[in-house]
Amino acid sequence: MPGMVRNKQVILKDFVSGFPKETDMYMTESSIELKVPKGSNGVLLKNLYLSCDPYMRPRMTYIEGSYVESFKPGLPISGYGVAKVLDSENPEFNKGDLVWGMTGWEEYSLITAPHLFKIQHTDVPLSYYTGILGMPGMTAYVGFYEVCSPKHGECVFISAASGAVGQLVGQFAKLLGCYVVGSAGSKDKVDLLKNKFGFDEAFNYKEEADLNAALKRYFPEGIDIYFENVGGKTLDAVLPNMKIRGRIAACGMISQYNLDKPEGVHNLMYLVSKRLRMEGFIVLDHYHLYPKFLEMIIPHIKEGKLVYVEDMAEGLESAPAALIGLFSGQNVGKQVVAVAPE
């Protein structure tokens, strides 16, 4: 194994306010020794796939007291990825292991405190561990089953429904015999929801002048479960359309991430009058359920009961554009960056 090799990296230039741009990041090349320092408990990874996710936008801003820390200007950004272990001083990982978890946006990463999962099932695409079998899959599973306590036949609405999480929540709901409607931001995405993911209905929110009226059209009897990915005006329109004792899983609010001042929500009194339960959750608190999740989802994938759509960008150089594209809805399905051949 060679000693020092070149290592391309994606660096955050400075903290970002407003809508992020590709130029807020830059490519650089450093060198790295393909060896873990003795006694360090670290692992050296060759990164194969990187995941672009909406939660990364707040990390580009200086934040305190969040569940996840800000990126550091001048250093590589980090996120979920799939990698191969090249060297290990950690008893839990061996050379040759395939893993997923937090890694750097670079070709090779030395991880000193690994928060990684060993990949056991290699008879599915490895990139799935950035999505359906990784953090987004767990997020959909926890938010729908654990937070929403769904029942057969309930009415489910999902915003940002064609994204990495939403496409799975909708399919989980259909497996349970629910009536499922999703919103998305283009005709292609709406077609995908209905024709590929099996949603009962879907609509383009950009074409709806009155979201409240749109929801009344699709849910004349009201909504039992709302899987919240968007916030803002969508949340405001949903609240009056919820059924009594409805549940809202607050997963994210992508409409707010690029605003210097978040929008207010006016209809919160419906939480009281309709006896609603709205609960925020962070997937990091629930990774102890990962084995149970795999037990459920792997057979569904192999039997073709769940489908997953990825939007694959090729090469580390394409990563900044792929990440920025999330916030204008450029991606169709789960945005992944392929860094190196498997």
One Martini backbone bead per residue (centre of mass of N, CA, C, O) as a GRO file, in nm:
protein
  342
    1MET     BB    1   0.095   0.036   0.024
    2PRO     BB    2   0.091   0.349  -0.005
    3GLY     BB    3   0.156   0.622   0.164
    4MET     BB    4   0.110   0.888  -0.008
    5VAL     BB    5  -0.187   1.065  -0.112
    6ARG     BB    6  -0.416   1.209  -0.290
    7ASN     BB    7  -0.684   1.451  -0.168
    8LYS     BB    8  -0.983   1.529  -0.242
    9GLN     BB    9  -1.178   1.834  -0.153
   10VAL     BB   10  -1.458   1.983   0.025
   11ILE     BB   11  -1.483   2.330   0.100
   12LEU     BB   12  -1.569   2.567   0.327
   13LYS     BB   13  -1.536   2.900   0.308
   14ASP     BB   14  -1.807   3.011   0.458
   15PHE     BB   15  -2.050   3.133   0.604
   16VAL     BB   16  -2.404   3.125   0.539
   17SER     BB   17  -2.638   3.343   0.380
   18GLY     BB   18  -2.901   3.235   0.257
   19PHE     BB   19  -2.854   3.125  -0.048
   20PRO     BB   20  -2.674   2.885  -0.163
   21LYS     BB   21  -2.355   2.829  -0.327
   22GLU     BB   22  -2.107   2.686  -0.493
   23THR     BB   23  -1.895   2.920  -0.398
   24ASP     BB   24  -1.906   2.825  -0.087
   25MET     BB   25  -1.729   2.615  -0.234
   26TYR     BB   26  -1.419   2.415  -0.261
   27MET     BB   27  -1.153   2.276  -0.425
   28THR     BB   28  -0.903   2.045  -0.309
   29GLU     BB   29  -0.555   1.934  -0.241
   30SER     BB   30  -0.419   1.678  -0.059
   31SER     BB   31  -0.253   1.471   0.178
   32ILE     BB   32  -0.243   1.112   0.260
   33GLU     BB   33  -0.209   0.855   0.482
   34LEU     BB   34  -0.264   0.495   0.446
   35LYS     BB   35  -0.267   0.526   0.779
   36VAL     BB   36  -0.315   0.442   1.104
   37PRO     BB   37  -0.250   0.542   1.397
   38LYS     BB   38  -0.127   0.403   1.656
   39GLY     BB   39  -0.372   0.376   1.905
   40SER     BB   40  -0.636   0.563   1.791
   41ASN     BB   41  -0.921   0.413   1.696
   42GLY     BB   42  -0.917   0.435   1.395
   43VAL     BB   43  -1.020   0.502   1.048
   44LEU     BB   44  -0.972   0.426   0.701
   45LEU     BB   45  -1.132   0.578   0.420
   46LYS     BB   46  -1.300   0.495   0.119
   47ASN     BB   47  -1.499   0.685  -0.070
   48LEU     BB   48  -1.800   0.613  -0.265
   49TYR     BB   49  -2.050   0.762  -0.117
   50LEU     BB   50  -2.256   1.058  -0.109
   51SER     BB   51  -2.477   1.258   0.087
   52CYS     BB   52  -2.757   1.465   0.016
   53ASP     BB   53  -2.892   1.691   0.271
   54PRO     BB   54  -3.091   1.929   0.419
   55TYR     BB   55  -2.939   1.947   0.707
   56MET     BB   56  -2.676   2.088   0.581
   57ARG     BB   57  -2.757   2.385   0.570
   58PRO     BB   58  -2.737   2.474   0.874
   59ARG     BB   59  -2.422   2.390   0.882
   60MET     BB   60  -2.344   2.661   0.705
   61THR     BB   61  -2.408   2.783   0.978
   62TYR     BB   62  -2.394   2.949   1.269
   63ILE     BB   63  -2.448   2.725   1.546
   64GLU     BB   64  -2.622   2.680   1.856
   65GLY     BB   65  -2.763   2.407   2.018
   66SER     BB   66  -2.749   2.175   1.829
   67TYR     BB   67  -2.755   1.839   1.720
   68VAL     BB   68  -2.557   1.974   1.507
   69GLU     BB   69  -2.272   2.084   1.385
   70SER     BB   70  -2.095   2.299   1.235
   71PHE     BB   71  -1.920   2.384   1.000
   72LYS     BB   72  -1.574   2.448   0.901
   73PRO     BB   73  -1.405   2.682   0.784
   74GLY     BB   74  -1.149   2.526   0.577
   75LEU     BB   75  -1.305   2.257   0.583
   76PRO     BB   76  -1.437   1.975   0.536
   77ILE     BB   77  -1.718   1.847   0.472
   78SER     BB   78  -1.996   1.659   0.611
   79GLY     BB   79  -2.144   1.318   0.595
   80TYR     BB   80  -2.306   1.085   0.456
   81GLY     BB   81  -2.174   0.748   0.380
   82VAL     BB   82  -1.989   0.524   0.169
   83ALA     BB   83  -1.735   0.274   0.264
   84LYS     BB   84  -1.393   0.165   0.277
   85VAL     BB   85  -1.172  -0.016   0.463
   86LEU     BB   86  -0.811   0.025   0.473
   87ASP     BB   87  -0.778   0.094   0.789
   88SER     BB   88  -0.731  -0.032   1.143
   89GLU     BB   89  -0.761   0.051   1.516
   90ASN     BB   90  -1.046  -0.083   1.538
   91PRO     BB   91  -1.214  -0.356   1.670
   92GLU     BB   92  -1.489  -0.321   1.483
   93PHE     BB   93  -1.279  -0.288   1.236
   94ASN     BB   94  -1.186  -0.398   0.908
   95LYS     BB   95  -1.022  -0.463   0.652
   96GLY     BB   96  -1.279  -0.435   0.389
   97ASP     BB   97  -1.498  -0.302   0.507
   98LEU     BB   98  -1.832  -0.205   0.487
   99VAL     BB   99  -1.968   0.133   0.529
  100TRP     BB  100  -2.181   0.357   0.725
  101GLY     BB  101  -2.175   0.722   0.765
  102MET     BB  102  -1.968   0.948   0.891
  103THR     BB  103  -1.802   1.171   0.661
  104GLY     BB  104  -1.605   1.305   0.424
  105TRP     BB  105  -1.558   1.543   0.156
  106GLU     BB  106  -1.369   1.294   0.022
  107GLU     BB  107  -1.171   1.035  -0.070
  108TYR     BB  108  -1.032   1.040   0.220
  109SER     BB  109  -1.082   0.918   0.566
  110LEU     BB  110  -1.002   1.007   0.899
  111ILE     BB  111  -1.153   0.833   1.170
  112THR     BB  112  -1.142   0.874   1.521
  113ALA     BB  113  -1.477   0.859   1.582
  114PRO     BB  114  -1.668   0.613   1.500
  115HIS     BB  115  -2.001   0.637   1.325
  116LEU     BB  116  -2.058   0.316   1.227
  117PHE     BB  117  -2.189   0.086   0.984
  118LYS     BB  118  -2.208  -0.229   0.901
  119ILE     BB  119  -2.227  -0.405   0.602
  120GLN     BB  120  -2.423  -0.697   0.535
  121HIS     BB  121  -2.590  -0.616   0.275
  122THR     BB  122  -2.466  -0.680  -0.074
  123ASP     BB  123  -2.745  -0.747  -0.259
  124VAL     BB  124  -2.744  -0.438  -0.278
  125PRO     BB  125  -2.706  -0.130  -0.338
  126LEU     BB  126  -2.474   0.065  -0.179
  127SER     BB  127  -2.623   0.345  -0.213
  128TYR     BB  128  -2.865   0.275  -0.018
  129TYR     BB  129  -2.691   0.373   0.244
  130THR     BB  130  -2.787   0.683   0.180
  131GLY     BB  131  -3.097   0.583   0.215
  132ILE     BB  132  -3.307   0.334   0.256
  133LEU     BB  133  -3.050   0.199   0.449
  134GLY     BB  134  -3.031   0.471   0.603
  135MET     BB  135  -3.112   0.763   0.730
  136PRO     BB  136  -3.376   0.809   0.561
  137GLY     BB  137  -3.506   0.536   0.627
  138MET     BB  138  -3.510   0.576   0.935
  139THR     BB  139  -3.676   0.836   0.931
  140ALA     BB  140  -3.931   0.718   0.807
  141TYR     BB  141  -3.977   0.494   1.015
  142VAL     BB  142  -3.990   0.664   1.276
  143GLY     BB  143  -4.198   0.882   1.192
  144PHE     BB  144  -4.427   0.686   1.121
  145TYR     BB  145  -4.432   0.449   1.340
  146GLU     BB  146  -4.344   0.596   1.613
  147VAL     BB  147  -4.489   0.884   1.596
  148CYS     BB  148  -4.779   0.817   1.435
  149SER     BB  149  -4.930   0.557   1.477
  150PRO     BB  150  -5.053   0.386   1.248
  151LYS     BB  151  -5.350   0.303   1.057
  152HIS     BB  152  -5.562   0.147   0.889
  153GLY     BB  153  -5.700   0.380   0.649
  154GLU     BB  154  -5.554   0.628   0.669
  155CYS     BB  155  -5.483   0.977   0.625
  156VAL     BB  156  -5.201   1.083   0.417
  157PHE     BB  157  -4.957   1.351   0.434
  158ILE     BB  158  -4.685   1.460   0.206
  159SER     BB  159  -4.408   1.647   0.197
  160ALA     BB  160  -4.165   1.619  -0.010
  161ALA     BB  161  -4.239   1.321  -0.149
  162SER     BB  162  -3.976   1.263  -0.356
  163GLY     BB  163  -3.779   1.227  -0.156
  164ALA     BB  164  -3.587   1.032   0.045
  165VAL     BB  165  -3.830   1.013   0.258
  166GLY     BB  166  -4.116   1.048   0.128
  167GLN     BB  167  -4.118   0.794  -0.061
  168LEU     BB  168  -4.130   0.598   0.189
  169VAL     BB  169  -4.371   0.686   0.353
  170GLY     BB  170  -4.578   0.630   0.130
  171GLN     BB  171  -4.515   0.320   0.111
  172PHE     BB  172  -4.572   0.246   0.400
  173ALA     BB  173  -4.870   0.342   0.394
  174LYS     BB  174  -4.962   0.146   0.168
  175LEU     BB  175  -4.890  -0.120   0.320
  176LEU     BB  176  -5.122  -0.024   0.544
  177GLY     BB  177  -5.379   0.096   0.384
  178CYS     BB  178  -5.356   0.388   0.296
  179TYR     BB  179  -5.424   0.719   0.222
  180VAL     BB  180  -5.216   0.890  -0.031
  181VAL     BB  181  -5.060   1.219  -0.028
  182GLY     BB  182  -4.855   1.433  -0.239
  183SER     BB  183  -4.604   1.684  -0.251
  184ALA     BB  184  -4.457   1.881  -0.522
  185GLY     BB  185  -4.242   2.077  -0.778
  186SER     BB  186  -4.339   1.881  -1.025
  187LYS     BB  187  -4.458   1.686  -1.273
  188ASP     BB  188  -4.254   1.456  -1.255
  189LYS     BB  189  -4.294   1.407  -0.948
  190VAL     BB  190  -4.593   1.347  -0.956
  191ASP     BB  191  -4.572   1.102  -1.145
  192LEU     BB  192  -4.390   0.937  -0.959
  193LEU     BB  193  -4.583   0.909  -0.719
  194LYS     BB  194  -4.811   0.759  -0.882
  195ASN     BB  195  -4.639   0.545  -1.077
  196LYS     BB  196  -4.402   0.439  -0.871
  197PHE     BB  197  -4.511   0.476  -0.550
  198GLY     BB  198  -4.844   0.461  -0.523
  199PHE     BB  199  -4.997   0.701  -0.495
  200ASP     BB  200  -5.315   0.824  -0.505
  201GLU     BB  201  -5.203   1.125  -0.482
  202ALA     BB  202  -5.089   1.438  -0.650
  203PHE     BB  203  -4.917   1.766  -0.620
  204ASN     BB  204  -4.838   2.094  -0.734
  205TYR     BB  205  -4.776   2.358  -0.530
  206LYS     BB  206  -4.710   2.579  -0.754
  207GLU     BB  207  -5.023   2.542  -0.880
  208GLU     BB  208  -5.136   2.643  -0.595
  209ALA     BB  209  -5.296   2.919  -0.475
  210ASP     BB  210  -5.463   2.719  -0.263
  211LEU     BB  211  -5.381   2.497  -0.024
  212ASN     BB  212  -5.638   2.459   0.135
  213ALA     BB  213  -5.813   2.374  -0.110
  214ALA     BB  214  -5.641   2.133  -0.197
  215LEU     BB  215  -5.678   1.968   0.068
  216LYS     BB  216  -5.988   1.952   0.052
  217ARG     BB  217  -5.992   1.791  -0.213
  218TYR     BB  218  -5.814   1.536  -0.100
  219PHE     BB  219  -5.949   1.594   0.215
  220PRO     BB  220  -6.269   1.604   0.299
  221GLU     BB  221  -6.222   1.452   0.599
  222GLY     BB  222  -5.920   1.469   0.639
  223ILE     BB  223  -5.619   1.443   0.841
  224ASP     BB  224  -5.429   1.215   1.026
  225ILE     BB  225  -5.139   1.238   0.867
  226TYR     BB  226  -4.841   1.444   0.891
  227PHE     BB  227  -4.548   1.474   0.693
  228GLU     BB  228  -4.293   1.702   0.783
  229ASN     BB  229  -4.067   1.892   0.538
  230VAL     BB  230  -4.138   2.228   0.510
  231GLY     BB  231  -4.336   2.428   0.626
  232GLY     BB  232  -4.495   2.709   0.663
  233LYS     BB  233  -4.755   2.728   0.448
  234THR     BB  234  -4.816   2.427   0.465
  235LEU     BB  235  -4.866   2.403   0.766
  236ASP     BB  236  -5.092   2.617   0.775
  237ALA     BB  237  -5.285   2.446   0.584
  238VAL     BB  238  -5.303   2.179   0.747
  239LEU     BB  239  -5.423   2.234   1.031
  240PRO     BB  240  -5.735   2.276   0.940
  241ASN     BB  241  -5.719   1.964   0.794
  242MET     BB  242  -5.729   1.817   1.042
  243LYS     BB  243  -5.806   1.578   1.244
  244ILE     BB  244  -5.907   1.461   1.514
  245ARG     BB  245  -5.622   1.341   1.655
  246GLY     BB  246  -5.391   1.412   1.496
  247ARG     BB  247  -5.065   1.362   1.330
  248ILE     BB  248  -4.733   1.518   1.356
  249ALA     BB  249  -4.428   1.483   1.181
  250ALA     BB  250  -4.129   1.658   1.249
  251CYS     BB  251  -3.855   1.648   1.026
  252GLY     BB  252  -3.879   1.924   0.849
  253MET     BB  253  -3.801   2.279   0.697
  254ILE     BB  254  -3.698   2.373   0.394
  255SER     BB  255  -3.837   2.663   0.357
  256GLN     BB  256  -3.638   2.792   0.605
  257TYR     BB  257  -3.318   2.759   0.558
  258ASN     BB  258  -3.278   3.044   0.369
  259LEU     BB  259  -3.380   3.219   0.602
  260ASP     BB  260  -3.320   3.476   0.819
  261LYS     BB  261  -3.643   3.483   0.867
  262PRO     BB  262  -3.877   3.310   0.984
  263GLU     BB  263  -4.180   3.201   0.941
  264GLY     BB  264  -4.490   3.217   1.040
  265VAL     BB  265  -4.754   3.059   1.234
  266HIS     BB  266  -5.120   3.093   1.255
  267ASN     BB  267  -5.268   2.782   1.318
  268LEU     BB  268  -5.205   2.666   1.619
  269MET     BB  269  -5.491   2.640   1.757
  270TYR     BB  270  -5.555   2.355   1.628
  271LEU     BB  271  -5.405   2.188   1.837
  272VAL     BB  272  -5.636   2.230   2.040
  273SER     BB  273  -5.919   2.191   1.895
  274LYS     BB  274  -5.800   1.899   1.759
  275ARG     BB  275  -5.603   1.741   1.937
  276LEU     BB  276  -5.308   1.755   1.855
  277ARG     BB  277  -4.997   1.589   1.749
  278MET     BB  278  -4.671   1.743   1.763
  279GLU     BB  279  -4.354   1.590   1.655
  280GLY     BB  280  -4.031   1.600   1.701
  281PHE     BB  281  -3.736   1.448   1.531
  282ILE     BB  282  -3.430   1.247   1.570
  283VAL     BB  283  -3.258   0.986   1.439
  284LEU     BB  284  -3.020   0.957   1.646
  285ASP     BB  285  -3.222   0.844   1.881
  286HIS     BB  286  -3.290   0.553   1.688
  287TYR     BB  287  -3.050   0.344   1.611
  288HIS     BB  288  -3.141   0.094   1.788
  289LEU     BB  289  -3.359   0.015   1.543
  290TYR     BB  290  -3.200  -0.088   1.292
  291PRO     BB  291  -3.239  -0.399   1.295
  292LYS     BB  292  -3.552  -0.385   1.276
  293PHE     BB  293  -3.558  -0.231   1.010
  294LEU     BB  294  -3.410  -0.441   0.831
  295GLU     BB  295  -3.611  -0.673   0.877
  296MET     BB  296  -3.838  -0.520   0.723
  297ILE     BB  297  -3.702  -0.399   0.445
  298ILE     BB  298  -3.546  -0.615   0.284
  299PRO     BB  299  -3.785  -0.792   0.186
  300HIS     BB  300  -3.933  -0.561   0.034
  301ILE     BB  301  -3.711  -0.516  -0.174
  302LYS     BB  302  -3.684  -0.813  -0.286
  303GLU     BB  303  -4.011  -0.817  -0.356
  304GLY     BB  304  -4.089  -0.518  -0.475
  305LYS     BB  305  -4.255  -0.328  -0.255
  306LEU     BB  306  -4.001  -0.141  -0.282
  307VAL     BB  307  -3.899   0.171  -0.409
  308TYR     BB  308  -3.599   0.350  -0.544
  309VAL     BB  309  -3.488   0.686  -0.607
  310GLU     BB  310  -3.204   0.810  -0.778
  311ASP     BB  311  -2.962   1.087  -0.789
  312MET     BB  312  -2.669   1.072  -0.982
  313ALA     BB  313  -2.355   1.198  -0.915
  314GLU     BB  314  -2.038   1.244  -1.076
  315GLY     BB  315  -1.813   1.308  -0.867
  316LEU     BB  316  -1.679   1.528  -0.641
  317GLU     BB  317  -1.714   1.789  -0.819
  318SER     BB  318  -2.046   1.757  -0.808
  319ALA     BB  319  -2.133   1.811  -0.508
  320PRO     BB  320  -2.209   2.113  -0.475
  321ALA     BB  321  -2.440   2.114  -0.690
  322ALA     BB  322  -2.608   1.888  -0.560
  323LEU     BB  323  -2.664   2.031  -0.291
  324ILE     BB  324  -2.791   2.297  -0.399
  325GLY     BB  325  -3.026   2.157  -0.566
  326LEU     BB  326  -3.215   2.084  -0.328
  327PHE     BB  327  -3.323   2.401  -0.283
  328SER     BB  328  -3.458   2.383  -0.601
  329GLY     BB  329  -3.545   2.084  -0.691
  330GLN     BB  330  -3.346   1.918  -0.893
  331ASN     BB  331  -3.403   1.664  -0.768
  332VAL     BB  332  -3.480   1.307  -0.830
  333GLY     BB  333  -3.472   1.206  -0.546
  334LYS     BB  334  -3.193   1.072  -0.422
  335GLN     BB  335  -2.902   1.241  -0.343
  336VAL     BB  336  -2.600   1.137  -0.507
  337VAL     BB  337  -2.240   1.071  -0.477
  338ALA     BB  338  -1.997   0.946  -0.689
  339VAL     BB  339  -1.655   0.890  -0.612
  340ALA     BB  340  -1.609   0.568  -0.640
  341PRO     BB  341  -1.550   0.272  -0.726
  342GLU     BB  342  -1.629  -0.046  -0.593
   0.00000   0.00000   0.00000
